[in-house]
Amino acid sequence: MTAKEFMEGIKEQDSRVRMMREELHTVRERLDISGVNYENTGAVAATKKTDSMAELIAEMIDYESELKGEECRLATMRLKAVSCINKLTDSRERDVLRRWYLMFQNEEEIKTSVGYSRSAIYSHRRNGLEHLEKFGLDWTDLD
């Protein structure tokens, strides 16, 4: 894996985490727990509705655990990217790489924020990635 592939993987991971959060939020919103009767009548028998509700809640807990794992992976990737980018000696390369790969800004947003020309943005990005490659890091270990 190259430095560029690793950096682009951060955006993919961020997108995966966002999607999972939205899915979990949607399930929670649509969860109907109004049919559960908590009145103590002395009976212990479970109903089909409470059984299916318990199964749904168990699935949600599993999904939340999976989401937490994906969030941790994203955080680890971002921290490692920041650490690597901070090793670059050229502040313009650092700035462009941070904005492009960590803040997910596009060319126009970077241009507006820091005033670099289109060609300067791509040049700093390319040079920064080349310099990251020269550090000799095994990018697969960082994934």
C-alpha positions as CSV (number, residue, x, y, z in Angstrom):
1,M,0.0,0.0,0.0
2,T,1.3,3.5,-0.9
3,A,1.0,6.6,1.2
4,K,-1.6,7.9,-1.2
5,E,-3.7,4.7,-0.9
6,F,-3.5,4.9,2.9
7,M,-4.5,8.6,2.9
8,E,-7.4,7.9,0.6
9,G,-8.5,5.0,2.8
10,I,-9.1,7.5,5.6
11,K,-11.9,9.1,3.5
12,E,-13.4,5.7,2.7
13,Q,-13.3,4.7,6.4
14,D,-14.9,8.0,7.4
15,S,-17.7,7.4,4.9
16,R,-18.2,3.9,6.2
17,V,-18.5,5.2,9.8
18,R,-20.9,8.0,8.8
19,M,-23.1,5.5,6.9
20,M,-23.2,3.1,9.9
21,R,-24.1,5.9,12.2
22,E,-27.0,7.0,10.0
23,E,-28.2,3.4,9.7
24,L,-28.2,3.0,13.5
25,H,-29.9,6.3,14.0
26,T,-32.7,5.3,11.5
27,V,-33.2,1.9,13.2
28,R,-33.4,3.6,16.6
29,E,-36.0,6.2,15.3
30,R,-38.2,3.5,13.9
31,L,-38.0,1.2,16.9
32,D,-41.4,0.7,18.3
33,I,-41.3,-0.3,22.0
34,S,-44.9,0.8,22.8
35,G,-46.1,-2.8,22.7
36,V,-44.1,-4.0,25.7
37,N,-46.2,-4.3,28.9
38,Y,-44.3,-3.8,32.1
39,E,-47.3,-4.4,34.4
40,N,-46.6,-7.1,36.9
41,T,-49.5,-9.6,36.6
42,G,-47.6,-12.5,38.1
43,A,-47.3,-14.2,34.8
44,V,-43.8,-14.9,33.4
45,A,-44.6,-16.0,29.9
46,A,-42.9,-14.0,27.2
47,T,-44.8,-12.9,24.1
48,K,-43.7,-13.1,20.6
49,K,-43.4,-9.3,20.5
50,T,-41.1,-9.1,23.5
51,D,-39.0,-12.0,22.1
52,S,-38.6,-10.2,18.7
53,M,-37.9,-6.9,20.5
54,A,-35.1,-8.6,22.5
55,E,-33.6,-10.0,19.4
56,L,-33.7,-6.6,17.7
57,I,-32.0,-5.0,20.7
58,A,-29.4,-7.7,20.7
59,E,-28.7,-7.0,17.0
60,M,-28.5,-3.3,17.7
61,I,-25.9,-3.9,20.4
62,D,-23.9,-6.1,18.0
63,Y,-24.1,-3.4,15.4
64,E,-23.1,-0.7,17.9
65,S,-20.0,-2.8,18.8
66,E,-19.1,-3.1,15.1
67,L,-19.6,0.7,14.7
68,K,-17.3,1.3,17.7
69,G,-14.6,-0.9,16.1
70,E,-14.9,1.0,12.8
71,E,-14.7,4.3,14.7
72,C,-11.5,3.2,16.5
73,R,-10.0,2.1,13.2
74,L,-10.8,5.5,11.7
75,A,-9.3,7.3,14.7
76,T,-6.1,5.2,14.5
77,M,-5.8,5.9,10.8
78,R,-6.2,9.6,11.3
79,L,-3.7,9.8,14.2
80,K,-1.1,7.9,12.2
81,A,-1.7,10.1,9.2
82,V,-1.3,13.3,11.3
83,S,1.9,11.9,12.8
84,C,3.3,11.2,9.3
85,I,2.2,14.5,7.9
86,N,3.8,16.3,10.8
87,K,7.2,14.9,9.8
88,L,7.1,16.8,6.5
89,T,9.5,19.8,6.5
90,D,7.5,21.8,4.0
91,S,4.6,23.6,5.7
92,R,2.7,24.0,2.4
93,E,2.9,20.2,1.8
94,R,1.7,19.6,5.3
95,D,-1.1,22.1,5.0
96,V,-2.4,20.7,1.6
97,L,-2.2,17.1,2.8
98,R,-4.1,17.9,6.0
99,R,-6.8,19.8,4.2
100,W,-7.1,17.2,1.4
101,Y,-6.9,13.9,3.3
102,L,-8.0,14.8,6.8
103,M,-10.4,17.7,6.4
104,F,-11.7,16.3,3.1
105,Q,-11.5,19.7,1.4
106,N,-11.5,19.8,-2.4
107,E,-9.3,21.9,-4.7
108,E,-11.7,24.9,-4.6
109,E,-12.0,24.9,-0.8
110,I,-8.2,24.7,-0.4
111,K,-7.8,27.5,-2.9
112,T,-10.3,29.7,-1.0
113,S,-8.8,28.9,2.4
114,V,-5.1,29.4,1.7
115,G,-5.0,31.1,-1.7
116,Y,-2.9,28.5,-3.5
117,S,-3.4,28.2,-7.3
118,R,-4.8,24.9,-8.7
119,S,-1.3,23.8,-9.9
120,A,0.3,24.7,-6.6
121,I,-2.3,22.6,-4.7
122,Y,-1.6,19.5,-6.9
123,S,2.1,20.1,-6.8
124,H,2.2,20.4,-3.0
125,R,0.0,17.3,-2.7
126,R,2.1,15.2,-5.1
127,N,5.4,16.3,-3.5
128,G,4.1,15.7,0.0
129,L,3.0,12.2,-0.9
130,E,6.4,11.5,-2.5
131,H,8.2,12.7,0.6
132,L,6.0,10.5,2.8
133,E,7.0,7.5,0.6
134,K,10.7,8.4,1.2
135,F,10.2,7.9,4.9
136,G,10.3,4.2,4.2
137,L,7.2,3.4,6.2
138,D,5.3,0.2,5.6
139,W,1.9,1.7,5.0
140,T,0.2,-1.7,5.3
141,D,1.2,-1.8,8.9
142,L,-0.6,1.5,9.4
143,D,-3.9,0.2,8.1
